Amino acid sequence: MSARPTIKDVAARAGVSKGMVSLALRGAPGPSAETAARVLRAAADLGYRADRAASSLALRRTRLLGITVAVRNAFHAELVEELQDAAEEAGYDVVLAAVTRTRGERAAIETLLDSRCEALLLLGPELPGAELMELRRRVPVVVLGRRPRLADPGSPGPDVVRASDEVGTRLLVEHLVGLGHRDLLHVSGGAGDIAADRRAGFEAAVATAGVRGRVVEGTFDEEGGAAATRRVLGGGWTGTAVVAASDRIALGVLDVLLRDGIAVPGRVSVTGYDDSLLARLGHVRLTSVSQDAAGQAACAVRAAVQRLDGEDDPGPADVVLVPRLVVRDTTGPVMSE
């Protein structure tokens, strides 16, 4: 069996130094386009594959990005796929730590730190702002999908990558108002920052549109959506549209409405948030808001890598992407009296 080709072999075949090969293979600045192409061609011809373990030991780096993921959150699963792709393109790998009903975020984060992850990508974390700031002093931290409330905004907090919840909820309300709805219900996701931003966005949007808006508290799951819907129906709610704070909440709302024989969208229109795989299922076809998972992942990995590469620190980034309305079958015009 022939010996595994080394970086020295690639350098000899391409006629460049080993350092130049390393730069070219990582896509780092330095080699000209012609030199980089020659190195890549030589590596391909030889069947060269970088030994990540050896490289990491030599550099005393692991090149691992740690990701916390709520296993029951369909949007998080989609984000993880995109983050994996973005990390690979940047020359990193990812380690996942699950957040479940019995295993909280703190335990998941400690697992990632114990695994020597160089930076953390936290998906919609519920940790208080003070803990996020303290964590950021240990490793680079990028928060996805949430704008943390910091007690001291002047102190360095984590980098943030998110889609604008204010814009997203406004798009939903404008869509429903355009269909003639004048009495809207928002089923919230509870007390967290994400729920608060979407609740505030809903309240601002209905006020601007001059229509009635009511908020009922729920939780970010199907059970929370179902329980909230049963409460308002039991109280005699006669509105015509529901703006749920997530797709999972919307599924709980739909379940109760359909079980009670309330036609969707004939009698009540329902919207979700996240445009997750659940929303796209053929028997659901939920109108929702897309948060651009690929765009968030690319920005998050870029922010983490910039910190790890020691680039000038301009202060915490707050990257806000514009969400997109996706109209499907659960919304329609108000029924005429």
N, C-alpha and C positions, 0 to 999 in steps of 0.2 A: 504493500500500500504506500503510495507516495506521501511525503510529508505535507502537512497543511501549509499553504503559502502564507508568508508573513508580510508585514508592511515593508520590510527590507526588500523582498522580492518584487513588490509592486513598484517601489522606488527605482530599483535597478531597471525594470522593464520600461518604465516611463521616462527614465533619465533625469530624475529629480531627487531631491533630498527626502529623507523620511519625514521631516517636519512638513515639507510641502505636501506630501501625500496625506498626512493627518489633517491638514487644513482643507484640502480638496474634498476629502471624504466626509468631513463634517459640514461642508458648505460654508466655511468661515472665510472672512475677507483675507486677501493675500494673493492667491494664485490667479493668474489671468484666466479668461474663459478658455483659451486654447490649452493652457496647462491643466486646468481642472478636467477638461474633456479627455485629455491624454491619460491622466491618472485614472479616471473612472473607466476608461476603455481597458487599461492595463489590469485593473482590479477585476473587471468582468472576465477578461481573457484567462486570468489565472484562477478564477473562482475564489477570490479572496473574500473572507468574511471577518469583520473586526471581532477581536476577542474582548468583549465588553468587560468581563471580569478582570482581565489583566490591566486594561486601560484604567479601570476604576481604582484598582489597587495602586497603580503607578501615580495617579493623580490624587489619591486619598479621597476619591469621590465615588458615589454610588450611581449618579445620574438617574435617580429615582424620584418621581413626583408622586406624592401621596394624595389619594382622593377619598373623601368620605362620601358614602352614598346611602341614601335611604332605600332599602331594598323594595319597598312597596310603592315607590314613586316612579311611575312610568317615564316621566320626563327626565329624571335623574339617569335612568338606564340609557336613554338616548344621548344625554350629555356625555356619559362615560365613553360611549363608542367614539364620539367626536374628539374627546380629550385624548383617547388612546392614539388616534390617527395623528393629531397635532403634535403629541409628545414624540412619537416615532420620527416625524419629519424633523423635529428639532434635535434628534439624537438622544432622547430620553426614553425611559420606560416608566410604567405606572404601577403603583401598588394600591389595591382597593381595600378599604375597611368599611364593613357594613354597619349601618345604624339601624337598629331594630327596636321593637317595643320593649325588649328587655336589655338592650345594650345601647347606651347613650353615646352622644357625640364625644364626650371626654374620653371614654374608653377607646373609641375608634381612633381618635387623634393620638393617644399614647401608643397604640399599636403601630401607627405609621411612623412615629418618632423612633420607636424601638427598632423599626425596620431600616433606620438610617435614611429616611426620605429627606431629600435636600430642600424641598419646598412642599407646602400643603395647598391643595385646591379643595376648598370646602363648598359643597353644593347646598345652598340654601340653609346655612347653619342657624341654629337657634341660640347659640351661646351669646351671653351678654357682650356688649361692646368692650367692656373692661377686660374680659378674658381674651377676646380677639386681639386687643392691643398687647397684652402680656405675651400671648403666643407669638405675635409678630416679632417680638424681641429675641425669640429663640431661632426662628427660621422664617424665610419669606412666606407670606400667607396671601392667597388670592381667594376672595369670597365671590362666589357666583350666585346671581339671582337675588341678592338682598343688599339693601343699603343699611349698614349697621348704624345704630344710634350710639355715638361716642360721647361720654361725659365731658371730655376735653377735646373738642374738634381740632385744637391746635397741636395736639400730640400725634405722633405718627401712628396711624392705624393700618389695617391691611389694604392691599389693593382690591378694588371692587370692579367686577364686570357684571353688568345686568342689562336687561331690557327695561324700558320705562313702563312701570306698572300704571302710572297715571295716563300715559298715552294709550296703553292697551285697554284699560277699562273704558276710556273715553270712546275708543273705536267701537266697543260693544254697545255702549249706550246710544251712540249716534246711529248705529245700524238698526237697533230696535226702534228708536224714535222715528227713523225714516220709514219703518214698516207700519207706523201708526200707533205704537204702544205708548201709553201715557201713565201707566201705573206699574212701576218696576220694583222687583224685590232683589236685594243682594244677599246671598248666603255667604257669610264671611268664613275665613279660615281660622279664627280665634285671635289670640293676643299677640302673636309674633309680628316682626317687622314687615314681612311680606304681606301678611293679611292686612296690617294697618295701612300700607301703601295702596293696596287694591281697594280697600274700603274708602279711603280718602279720595281716590280717583273716581270711584262710583259717585260719591256724594257731590263732588265738584261737577261731574258731568251732568247729573240730573238737575242740579241747580242751574247750570248754564242753559240746559235745554228747556227749563221751565216745566218739567214734568214731576210727577210724584215718585219719590224713591224711599223705600223702606229697607232697613238693614236688620237681618236676623243673624245671630251668632251661630257658628257651626265649628267644625274642625276639618282639617285638610284630608278627609277620607270619605268613603261612600257612606259610612255610618253617620257621620256628621251631617252630610247633605240630606240623608233620609230623615233623620230626627228633626232637623230644622224645618223641613217641608211638612212633616206631620204636624208640627206645632202651629205653623201659620195656617194650614188648611183647617185645623181644628178650631182656630180662632176666627174663621170666617173670611180669610183673605180672598179677595176677588180680583186681584191684579192679573195682568196678561203676559208678563215676561219675568224670567228669573235670570239674573246674572250671577253665576256661581264663581267663587274665587279660584277654582281649579277644575280640571276635567274630572277628577275623582269625585269631588263634591257634586258636580253636575250629574254623574252617573247615579248617585244616591237620590238626587232630585227626580230624575227621570223614572227611576224604579217606583217611587211612591206615586208619582202622577199616573203612570201607566197602570199600576195595580188598582188605582182608584177610578180608572176609566176616564181620565182627563186627557183629551187628545193633545198630542205634541206633533206639530206646532199649531194645530187647529185652534185649541182653546188657550194654551199657554206655550209661548216660545221659551227655549232654554239655551243658554250659552255657557261654555266652560272657559278655561284658561290654561294654556301650555301647549295646545295642539299636539298632545301626546299620541302615541300609537293607539291608545284607547279611543280617542276622538275620531280616529280614522277607520275604526272597525266598520265593516259593511252594514251591520245591523244597528250601529249607533249613529254614525254620520253627524257628529256634534259640531255645531258652529263654535269656533274657539279662536284663541289668539296665539300665533306662533311667536316664540321668543328667539328664533334664530340660534338653535343649538350649535351649529357649526361655527357661526360667527363668535359666539361667546367662548367656545372652546379655544379657537385660534387666539383670541385676545388674552385669555387667561394664561395659556401656556407661554405666550410671548412675554407677558408681564413677569411670570415666574423666572423664565430663562434670563431676562434682562437683569433681574436682581442677582441671580446666581453668577452671571458673567461679570458682575461688579461694575455695571455701567453707572454713570452719574445718577445719583438719587434725586429726582426732581420733587420728591414727596409722593404720598400715596396716590395712585391712579384711581380715577372713577370713570370707567368707560361705560357709557350709556348707549345702548343700541335701540333702534326704533323697531317695535314689534309690528306684526302684520295680522290683519283680520282675515280669517279663513271661514267663509260662509258655506255651511252644509245644510242638512235637512231638518235641523231642530228649530229653525227660526222661520217665521212667515208672517204675512200681514195679519193685523188684528181682524178677528171675525166681526162682521157687521151685526149690529143688534137686530 
